[in-house]
Amino acid sequence: MMVMPANNSGMVVGWLAGRYPGRIGWIQSPDSWKEPHVFCPYAMDNGAFPLFASGKPFDEVAFYAHCDRVKGRTHKPLWIAVPDVVGDREGTLRSWFAHSPRVARYGCPLAFVVQDGMTPDDIPPNASVVFVGGTDDWKMRSVPMFTAAFPRVHVGRINGEKGLWECHEAGAESCDGTGWMRCGEERAAGLLRYLDESTNGRKQVALL
């Protein structure tokens, strides 16, 4: 599984990307773009969740300016998250049908961000990646349901070692988190342990 520290391109992330090829990437938001290095895979978030958390409306102009950054690049993102409506199943489906044709013109795989209560039956047929969002408890219960039904599943907001192993054991392709390089040495050490143990074939006997 690939871990994508959100909007972080510091020295430690670069070192980890070199030490564990294919296991570290970036997820980039509209308000935190950093030029992606060719050695590091990246994905494009839509910025809906942080705006929702701060009580602000979705910024469509900023989102499409963000998407425009992929034009002319040979190093393209793994996927682009089509705008969702946080906590709103019907609103998210309407947003997908409104935005996905335009986002598809950028020539990148499209990620559909699922909300609480959604099932595999809600995933649009033209979605290449299922991005498991929603509240933390629902999200972690639901990851195995989506990984059993789809080959490419990304899990949002994973910031602990236990969560990494839960997603890994469920078969997720990738996850992201903001806290790995911002919350002290112990948090970063948990990421390093996960990468080392999972890369070198040592099985985690029990979740922490």
Helices and strands as residue ranges (DSSP letters): E 2-5, H 11-19, E 26-28, E 42-44, H 48-53, H 60-68, E 80-81, H 89-104, E 110-114, G 120-122, E 129-132, H 136-149, E 153-155, H 161-170, E 174-177, H 185-199
